[in-house]
């Protein structure tokens, strides 16, 4: 049963209903491919990465409603590398629609005010130009979801993410003062409401439970500009380094492992990667991951 069809059948019971977890079974340990593509154009390397994974049609079916979830948390310019590159977002929206999707929604639960973050990041304009519907997170659309985690159990999620057929995660790779890095698993903080600060306790476990208890169908990590220090907010151009790379994988954990290595961190240094490995979400050793690299 599709995620949005399940929601329709159950929504009448209660707006506080706890939904079964959509566990991250695709791309399980040992059978996933991670594609790394580097080049001058964020748009082109994103397109190439998805092509090398088998094309967007491998992940998207005809008439799907698709959520594309970038990091739009901060009122920062593209050059400051606080948010996902808008060219990456535009390329993904285009490919999803070309694959036959009925609708694409772009949305995040921002930290800075949503209108300014959406605009200054360039993501709102890029997403709309590519054909997506752009939404702000609405606190009136929160509903309790059961992540069935070791630490994270029931927590409010924006219904928008449960009403779609497919979910594509588009994080930016950057430093984070509390979680060491923020990549794909940490980017899922943007699907939830409530007091997110409470999740900073046992943060690695909470992030892993969040990612294991909510289905991501495709992860594409924007590592074109990488914020090396003073994350996740950033602001200083001197903290940004050009890596000119994107990383794509069906397995959210293994995408994060390869991204952490690109940043210069071993997976063991990143608590949420270690916690995900303990939950058997994927491989943590690079030599056990099927990685293919390309330059365009």
N, C-alpha and C positions, 0 to 999 in steps of 0.2 A: 504494500500500500504506500502511495506517495505521501511525503511528509505533510503537504498541504491538505490532501484528502483526509488524512488521519485527523488533522486539526478540525476540519469541518464537522467530522462525525462526533468529536468529543467536546467541542467548544460549548455546546448547550448545557453540559453538565455543570460547569463552574468555571469562571475566569481565573480561579486560583487552582485549577487542576494541575496535578503533577504529571508531566509527560514522560513516557519511557525514553531512555537514552538512545541516541542514534550512534551506536558504537563505531569506532574508527577501524573497521575491519579491512577496508580496501588497502592494498599496498602494505600488507603485514610484513613482518620481519622476513628478509631473505628473498622476497619476490618483487620488490619495487625497483624502479629505475629513477635515478636522480640525474637530471640534465642541467649542466652549467653552460651558459652561453655568455661570451663577452664580446663587446663591440662598441662602436661609437654612438649608436642610436638606441635609447631605451625601448622605443617602439619596435624596432626591427629585432632586437635580441629577445624580446618577449615573444614575438611571433615565431621565431625560430625555435625557442625552447619548447613551446607547445607542439610545434610540428614534430620535433624529435621525440616527444612522448607518445606520438601516434595521432596527433591532431585533436582539436577540441571536440570533434564528434565522438571521440572515445569516452568523453566524460558527460557530454550533453546530449539529451534526446530531443526529438522534435516536440515542440509545444511545451517544453519545460519552462517553468518560472525559476529564474536563477538569481540568487543573491551573490553579489560581488562585494567583498568586505575589505576595503583598503584601511590603512591607518590614516585617519583624518583628524587625529586628536588635537592638533596644535595649530595655532595661528602663526604659521611659519611659511616662508617662501620655499620654492623648490630647491634653491641653492643651499638652504639651511639644513636640509635632509631630516626634517622632523616628521614628515609624512611620506606616504607612498608616492612615487613619481607619477604625475598625471598621465604621462605617455604610456606607462605600463597599464594603468587603469583603462585608458582609451583603447589600447590594443586588445585587451582581454574582452571588453564589452563588444567590440567589433567581432571578434572570433566567436563569441557565444551566440550572437545573433546570426552570424553566417552559418552556424551549426544547426540552426532551426529553432532556437529558443523563442518562446512566445513573448517573454518579457525579461528584462534585466533590471535589477534594482541595485543601486549603489548606496551604502548607508554605513554610518559608524556612530557610536556613542562617544562624542568628543569630550575632552577635558576643558579646553578653552571653548568659548561660545561657538556654537555650530555654524551660524551664518558666516562669521569671519574666517573660521578655519576652513570651511568648504570653499570659500571664495579665494582666499590668499594662497591656499595650497595648489590651486589650479585644477583640483579634482572635479569640482562641480561642473566647470565649463567643459572639461575633457570628456566626462561621462555623458553629459547631455549631448554633446556634439556626436558622440559615437552611437547614441540612440537609447541610453539608459534612462530610467526614472530615478531621480535623486531624492532621497528621503532623509529627514532628520529623525533621530531617536525621540520617541514620544513616550513619556513616563506613563501615560494612560494605557499603553499597550504592553505593559509588563505582565507576565504570567509565570507562575512557579514551574520550574523544570527540575526533574530529578536526574542529576548527573550520575548517581549511584557510585560515587567515588569513595576512595578510602578516607578522604578528609572532606571533600566537597560533596555535599548531598543535594538538598533542595535549595535552589537559588533562582531569583527572578531573571527571566530572559525576555527580550523584546519579541513579541509574537511574530514580527516580520520575518525572523529567521526560521520559524517553524512552519510558516505558510508557504514556503518555497519547495521546489523539487530538488534543487542542487545548490550547494554552497561552495564558493570559491574564495579562498583566503589569500589576500594580497598584502602581506606585511612589508615593512621596510626593515632592513637589518641595521640595528644601532645599539649603542651602549644604553644600559639602564642602571640607575643608581641602586635599585633594590633587587632586581632579578639578574644582574650581571649583563644580560642582553635582553632585548626584546626582538622576537622573530615571529614565527607563525603561531606557535602555541600561546604565547603571551598576547598576541593580537586579538585573541578571542575574548579578552576582557571587554572589547568593544561590542559584544553581543548581549552583555548582561547589564542589569541595573543594580539597585540597592546600594549599600555602602561598600563599594569596592575596596576601600581601604582596609576593611576587616580581612580581606584575602591576602594581605601582605604578611600576616602571620602564617607560617608554614607555606610560604609563597610558592616554592617549587612544587610541593604536593598539590596545592590548589590549581596551579596552572596545568599540571599533568592530568588531574581529574577533569578539569574543564575540557581539555582537548580529547580525552578518552571518552567522555560522555556526551559529545556532540559531534556529529558527522561532518567532516570536511572532505569534499570530493576531489579537490585539486588545490594545491598550494603553489603559489608563485612568489618567490622572495625577491623583492627589489633591493639589489645591492649595487645599484649604479652609483649613487652617492651614499657613503656610509658615515654615520655620526660616531666618531671614535671616543668622544668624551662628553661629559655633561648632559648625558641623556637621562630621560627620554625627551626632554623639552628642547635642549640645544639652543641655538641662536647665533653662535659665533661661527663664521665661515672657516676660521682656523681649526675648528674641531672636525671638519668634514674632509674625507678623503675619497677621491674618485676610484672606485673599483670596476665600474663599467660592466657589471655582471648581473644576470638574473639566474635564479635557481628554481627549477620546477620539479614537482614530484607529487604522486598521489598519496604518499605517506608523509603526514605532517611532521612526525618526529625526525625522520631521516632528512627531510628538507632542512630542518633546524640544525641537525648535526653537521651537514655540509656547509651551511651558512656560518655556523660558529667557527668552523675551521678557516673559512675565508676571512673572518674577522681577526683570527689569530688566537682563538680560544680553543682549548681542548674541550670535548663534550663533558668531561668529568668536572670541569670548572663551572658548569652551568647547572644549577640545582634542578631546574625543571626538565632538562634533558635526562639527567640521572634518574629523576623520579619517573619519567616516561619509560625509560629502559626497565626500571623495576616493575612497571605495569605491562611489560612485554609488548610495547607499542612499536618496536623497531630495533634496528641495530645501532649501537653506539660507536662501534669501531669502523673507521673509514674503509679499511681493507675488506670489510664484510658487506659493504654497500656497493651496488652496481651504479657507478658514476660514469657518465659520458660527458666530455667537455668539447666545446666548439667555439670557434672565433668567426665573427662575421664582419 
